[in-house]
Amino acid sequence: MAATPSVTGAEGLVLTLSCPDQPGIVLDVARFLAERDCTITESQQFRDARAGRFFMRVEFERTGCEALDAAVLRQEFSTVGSSLMMDWRLTLASQPQRVLVMVSKYGHCLNDLLYRASTGALNVVVPAVVSNHPDLGVMADNYGVAFHHVPLTPETRTPAEARLLTLVDDLDVDLVVLARYMQILSTDLCRKLEGKAINIHHSMLPSFKGARPYHQAYERGVKLVGATAHYVTADLDEGPIIEQAVRRVDHSMSAEQVTALGRDNECLALSRAVGWHAENRVLLDGTRTVVFR
């Protein structure tokens, strides 16, 4: 892995943390940064009284000429983190996350993510697309992204998932995104990707499950259709929810029109979730998430 660069000028860094709630957390963080001539440019915090935990995201910069070494800063902050029993992360604000996208045959979410990544709307780099079907290889090629066809059957599940993990390691992947990947991941794989894999579900969870969910919604005459982006866990479609999107349905719409609305929701919810994750704005809070938008 490449060495972490020093930070000069007005380059920003992001510190995210969670720890048992107690007095003085904000003071200790602010003092640590002030002693190193750092200026806080954005700060958000949340206290979960139910769980007794405190969450914080701080973006800061150093405007002097002297370089600010992120690796040294991590080492120095570890004392503060240990004393307050923190789970914490310190990263460069501008450093894009490397995202591997998994997909089956529906390409709307893949196309949306690749477009946003190519225009800089998402602070991510997509080094590869993995699919259990060859259909969307042309789409990946159009964006100059490597495409890996990894067929998956009950007999090939173990080697297929092993190949996926090899790609994650070889490509230095930070996040795996299931952009309508229509296969269930094994419990073991879900655990290995915990907190590092996002799925888009084609409904408001919990809601219509199984095949043709939008047609089910149409038959029931629903007035809102939605989509849910959540972290992947071993419990199918029950991971911590990051974002949901909804659109109003009119009685005059056809099932195909409802489906089109639903797919727009999927793209929107997934891109928001990936964007917030890439900007270190999502912190896990048990089965929930704290999202500092």
Secondary structure per residue as TSV (DSSP state, phi and psi in degrees):
chain	resnum	aa	ss	phi	psi
A	1	M	-	360.0	140.1
A	2	A	-	-66.9	149.5
A	3	A	-	-66.5	147.8
A	4	T	-	-71.8	126.5
A	5	P	-	-73.9	156.1
A	6	S	E	-73.6	157.7
A	7	V	E	-112.3	124.2
A	8	T	-	-124.1	169.8
A	9	G	T	60.7	-135.9
A	10	A	T	-102.4	25.4
A	11	E	-	-61.8	132.8
A	12	G	E	-96.7	154.4
A	13	L	E	-125.8	159.5
A	14	V	E	-126.7	129.1
A	15	L	E	-113.8	123.8
A	16	T	E	-119.5	145.0
A	17	L	E	-155.4	155.2
A	18	S	E	-142.8	146.8
A	19	C	E	-164.4	168.6
A	20	P	E	-57.6	136.8
A	21	D	-	-66.9	133.4
A	22	Q	-	-164.0	158.7
A	23	P	T	-66.7	147.2
A	24	G	T	93.3	1.5
A	25	I	H	-64.7	-51.3
A	26	V	H	-61.2	-40.4
A	27	L	H	-61.3	-45.3
A	28	D	H	-64.3	-40.4
A	29	V	H	-66.7	-46.5
A	30	A	H	-62.4	-41.5
A	31	R	H	-63.0	-43.3
A	32	F	H	-57.8	-45.4
A	33	L	H	-71.0	-40.3
A	34	A	H	-63.1	-38.3
A	35	E	T	-64.9	-16.7
A	36	R	T	-110.9	20.6
A	37	D	T	58.1	37.8
A	38	C	-	-100.4	144.5
A	39	T	E	-109.2	127.8
A	40	I	E	-78.1	124.3
A	41	T	E	-103.2	-20.8
A	42	E	E	-156.0	135.1
A	43	S	E	-145.4	130.0
A	44	Q	E	-136.2	142.3
A	45	Q	E	-144.4	157.5
A	46	F	E	-147.6	135.3
A	47	R	E	-110.3	116.7
A	48	D	E	-90.2	95.8
A	49	A	T	-63.7	-32.3
A	50	R	T	-63.9	-43.7
A	51	A	T	-94.3	-10.9
A	52	G	T	69.0	33.8
A	53	R	E	-124.2	154.6
A	54	F	E	-118.9	137.1
A	55	F	E	-125.2	142.6
A	56	M	E	-150.2	143.0
A	57	R	E	-130.7	125.1
A	58	V	E	-127.5	125.3
A	59	E	E	-106.6	132.9
A	60	F	E	-147.4	166.9
A	61	E	E	-149.1	164.3
A	62	R	-	-124.3	122.5
A	63	T	-	-96.4	-1.4
A	64	G	S	-75.5	176.7
A	65	C	S	-79.8	-25.8
A	66	E	S	-70.9	136.6
A	67	A	-	-67.8	144.3
A	68	L	E	-109.3	110.3
A	69	D	E	-87.2	115.7
A	70	A	H	-62.4	-37.6
A	71	A	H	-64.8	-41.8
A	72	V	H	-65.4	-40.9
A	73	L	H	-61.5	-40.3
A	74	R	H	-61.8	-45.0
A	75	Q	H	-61.5	-42.6
A	76	E	H	-69.8	-36.7
A	77	F	H	-74.1	-19.0
A	78	S	H	-57.8	-29.5
A	79	T	H	-65.2	-45.1
A	80	V	H	-64.0	-44.8
A	81	G	H	-60.8	-42.5
A	82	S	H	-67.1	-40.9
A	83	S	H	-65.5	-28.5
A	84	L	T	-106.2	9.6
A	85	M	T	54.6	49.8
A	86	M	-	-88.8	145.8
A	87	D	E	-98.4	117.1
A	88	W	E	-141.0	162.2
A	89	R	E	-148.2	136.6
A	90	L	E	-127.0	119.8
A	91	T	E	-137.5	163.2
A	92	L	E	-72.7	133.9
A	93	A	T	-64.0	-34.0
A	94	S	T	-88.4	-7.5
A	95	Q	-	-72.8	115.9
A	96	P	-	-71.6	146.7
A	97	Q	E	-86.9	145.9
A	98	R	E	-92.2	120.4
A	99	V	E	-117.6	125.3
A	100	L	E	-100.3	126.0
A	101	V	E	-104.0	131.4
A	102	M	E	-110.7	138.8
A	103	V	E	-151.3	159.4
A	104	S	-	-110.2	-100.8
A	105	K	S	-112.6	-23.2
A	106	Y	-	-81.8	122.4
A	107	G	-	-104.2	2.2
A	108	H	H	-64.1	-43.6
A	109	C	H	-69.9	-39.7
A	110	L	H	-60.7	-48.5
A	111	N	H	-59.9	-41.6
A	112	D	H	-63.6	-45.7
A	113	L	H	-65.5	-43.7
A	114	L	H	-64.9	-38.6
A	115	Y	H	-65.5	-47.7
A	116	R	H	-63.0	-38.8
A	117	A	H	-65.5	-40.6
A	118	S	H	-68.8	-26.9
A	119	T	H	-95.1	-4.7
A	120	G	T	85.4	5.4
A	121	A	S	-68.1	-25.4
A	122	L	S	-116.4	136.5
A	123	N	S	-84.2	63.5
A	124	V	E	-138.5	158.7
A	125	V	E	-121.1	131.9
A	126	V	E	-106.4	100.8
A	127	P	E	-79.5	-19.4
A	128	A	E	-163.4	155.2
A	129	V	E	-120.1	133.9
A	130	V	E	-116.5	134.3
A	131	S	E	-142.8	148.2
A	132	N	S	-86.5	2.9
A	133	H	S	-133.7	154.1
A	134	P	S	-85.7	-4.7
A	135	D	T	-57.0	-38.8
A	136	L	T	-97.3	14.8
A	137	G	H	-61.1	-37.1
A	138	V	H	-63.0	-39.6
A	139	M	H	-63.1	-45.3
A	140	A	H	-61.8	-42.1
A	141	D	H	-59.8	-38.2
A	142	N	H	-61.3	-27.8
A	143	Y	T	-98.4	3.7
A	144	G	T	71.2	30.5
A	145	V	-	-109.2	135.1
A	146	A	E	-63.4	138.8
A	147	F	E	-118.3	129.3
A	148	H	E	-119.1	113.7
A	149	H	E	-86.8	113.7
A	150	V	-	-122.2	90.1
A	151	P	-	-58.2	146.6
A	152	L	-	-135.2	122.1
A	153	T	-	-132.2	168.6
A	154	P	T	-54.6	-31.3
A	155	E	T	-79.8	-26.9
A	156	T	T	-105.0	6.4
A	157	R	H	-57.4	-46.6
A	158	T	H	-63.0	-50.8
A	159	P	H	-66.8	-31.1
A	160	A	H	-65.3	-43.9
A	161	E	H	-70.3	-32.4
A	162	A	H	-64.4	-39.4
A	163	R	H	-65.6	-38.8
A	164	L	H	-59.6	-47.5
A	165	L	H	-64.3	-33.8
A	166	T	H	-64.0	-41.8
A	167	L	H	-63.9	-40.6
A	168	V	H	-58.7	-43.6
A	169	D	H	-71.8	-48.5
A	170	D	H	-64.8	-34.1
A	171	L	T	-94.0	4.3
A	172	D	T	54.3	49.5
A	173	V	-	-77.6	134.2
A	174	D	S	-92.5	-32.1
A	175	L	E	-145.4	136.5
A	176	V	E	-106.4	130.0
A	177	V	E	-117.9	122.5
A	178	L	E	-91.5	96.1
A	179	A	S	-96.2	71.5
A	180	R	S	68.2	48.9
A	181	Y	-	-86.7	111.1
A	182	M	-	-93.2	49.9
A	183	Q	S	-137.4	147.5
A	184	I	-	-87.6	127.3
A	185	L	-	-78.4	147.4
A	186	S	-	-67.1	157.8
A	187	T	H	-57.7	-41.8
A	188	D	H	-63.0	-42.8
A	189	L	H	-67.2	-39.7
A	190	C	H	-59.3	-41.1
A	191	R	H	-67.3	-38.3
A	192	K	H	-69.8	-26.5
A	193	L	T	-101.3	12.3
A	194	E	T	-55.5	127.0
A	195	G	T	77.7	-1.2
A	196	K	S	-127.8	19.4
A	197	A	E	-142.3	131.4
A	198	I	E	-119.7	136.1
A	199	N	E	-118.4	149.2
A	200	I	E	-108.2	127.1
A	201	H	E	-107.8	137.2
A	202	H	S	-83.5	42.2
A	203	S	S	-170.1	173.1
A	204	M	S	-81.7	113.7
A	205	L	S	-75.5	139.2
A	206	P	S	-81.2	143.9
A	207	S	S	-159.6	-140.0
A	208	F	-	-71.7	120.6
A	209	K	-	-112.9	165.1
A	210	G	S	89.9	-157.9
A	211	A	S	-75.0	149.1
A	212	R	-	49.2	57.4
A	213	P	H	-63.9	-35.0
A	214	Y	H	-71.0	-31.7
A	215	H	H	-70.2	-35.8
A	216	Q	H	-61.2	-44.5
A	217	A	H	-63.6	-39.8
A	218	Y	H	-62.6	-44.8
A	219	E	H	-64.1	-29.4
A	220	R	H	-86.5	-4.9
A	221	G	T	69.5	34.9
A	222	V	-	-63.9	154.9
A	223	K	S	-104.9	-11.5
A	224	L	E	-134.0	138.5
A	225	V	E	-123.3	139.0
A	226	G	E	-138.8	178.9
A	227	A	E	-146.2	152.9
A	228	T	E	-131.2	124.5
A	229	A	E	-101.7	127.1
A	230	H	E	-146.2	160.1
A	231	Y	E	-71.7	146.6
A	232	V	-	-80.0	132.1
A	233	T	-	-134.6	172.5
A	234	A	S	-66.8	-22.7
A	235	D	S	-83.6	109.4
A	236	L	T	-55.2	124.6
A	237	D	T	58.4	26.8
A	238	E	-	-125.0	16.3
A	239	G	S	-71.6	164.8
A	240	P	-	-55.7	127.8
A	241	I	E	-81.2	132.0
A	242	I	E	-98.7	-46.8
A	243	E	E	-152.3	150.5
A	244	Q	E	-135.1	146.6
A	245	A	E	-129.3	144.3
A	246	V	E	-135.0	153.3
A	247	R	E	-137.0	146.1
A	248	R	E	-78.6	139.8
A	249	V	-	-107.3	134.9
A	250	D	-	-102.0	146.9
A	251	H	T	-61.8	-21.5
A	252	S	T	-83.4	-6.9
A	253	M	-	-76.2	147.9
A	254	S	-	-85.7	168.5
A	255	A	H	-60.7	-35.3
A	256	E	H	-67.3	-37.2
A	257	Q	H	-68.4	-38.1
A	258	V	H	-64.3	-39.7
A	259	T	H	-62.4	-41.5
A	260	A	H	-62.8	-42.1
A	261	L	H	-60.8	-43.7
A	262	G	H	-61.6	-40.5
A	263	R	H	-68.7	-33.9
A	264	D	H	-61.4	-42.5
A	265	N	H	-59.1	-43.3
A	266	E	H	-59.3	-46.7
A	267	C	H	-61.3	-44.2
A	268	L	H	-66.9	-49.1
A	269	A	H	-63.6	-41.6
A	270	L	H	-68.5	-44.5
A	271	S	H	-63.7	-38.3
A	272	R	H	-63.5	-46.0
A	273	A	H	-62.1	-45.0
A	274	V	H	-64.1	-42.4
A	275	G	H	-62.2	-45.7
A	276	W	H	-66.5	-38.9
A	277	H	H	-62.7	-43.9
A	278	A	H	-65.2	-26.6
A	279	E	T	-93.6	11.7
A	280	N	T	56.9	44.7
A	281	R	-	-106.0	0.6
A	282	V	E	-116.5	122.8
A	283	L	E	-120.8	136.9
A	284	L	E	-76.9	135.9
A	285	D	E	-130.7	72.8
A	286	G	T	68.6	-121.6
A	287	T	T	-89.0	5.8
A	288	R	E	-118.7	176.0
A	289	T	E	-128.5	150.5
A	290	V	E	-106.6	121.1
A	291	V	E	-116.4	109.4
A	292	F	-	-88.8	90.2
A	293	R	-	-74.0	360.0
